[in-house]
Amino acid sequence: MSTVRDPVVVAEHQQDGVWTLALLVPRDLVYFAGHFPQAPVLPGVVQIAWALALATPRFGTPARCKRMEALKFQRLLRPGDRVELMLRYDTGRQTLHFAYRDGDKAYSSGRLAWSAET
């Protein structure tokens, strides 16, 4: 059984406070086992966890958030997919904006917040 839990960060760069990470979704992720064996799909909760984990060393944000807002899952992420993850932290609102994309194709996006305000 696989123990791979993280994406492969192929490249990354930061410009004007926005981090863009080129990611490869490993074919042997532990999350694919039992999550639709005939057509494996990366669960949305894992996409959120990756955004949080990858933002932590880049922005100094906590590894857990208090709120999730405007979550959209538009395309399925599958084994072997290559995507860009864009991360932007709004310090005033304490929110992390994330988006998984491949060119003009949006996979998922949302905001993760650390303040308890609504």
HUQUIVEN-V220572 format. One record per pair of residues at least 24 apart in sequence whose C-alpha atoms are under 6 Angstrom apart, sorted by sequence separation. I is the first residue (numbers start at 1). J is the second residue. D is the distance in Angstrom with one decimal. If there is no record, write none. Layout:
[[I:J:D] [I:J:D]]
//
This chain:
[[5:29:5.6] [4:29:4.9] [5:30:6.0] [4:30:5.6] [3:30:5.5] [2:30:5.3] [75:107:4.4] [74:107:5.1] [74:108:5.7] [42:77:5.4] [73:108:4.3] [41:77:5.8] [42:78:5.9] [72:108:5.3] [41:78:4.9] [72:109:5.3] [71:109:5.8] [71:110:4.2] [70:110:5.0] [69:110:6.0] [69:111:5.0] [68:111:5.9] [68:112:4.7] [67:112:5.8] [67:113:5.0] [66:113:5.8] [65:113:5.6] [66:114:5.0] [65:114:5.0] [27:79:4.3] [26:79:5.8] [27:80:5.3] [25:79:5.6] [26:80:5.6] [25:80:5.1] [25:81:5.3] [24:81:5.9] [24:82:4.6] [23:82:5.6] [23:83:5.3] [22:83:5.9] [23:84:5.9] [22:84:4.5] [21:84:5.4] [21:85:5.1] [20:85:5.6] [20:86:4.5] [19:86:5.7] [19:87:5.1] [18:87:5.7] [18:88:4.8]]
//
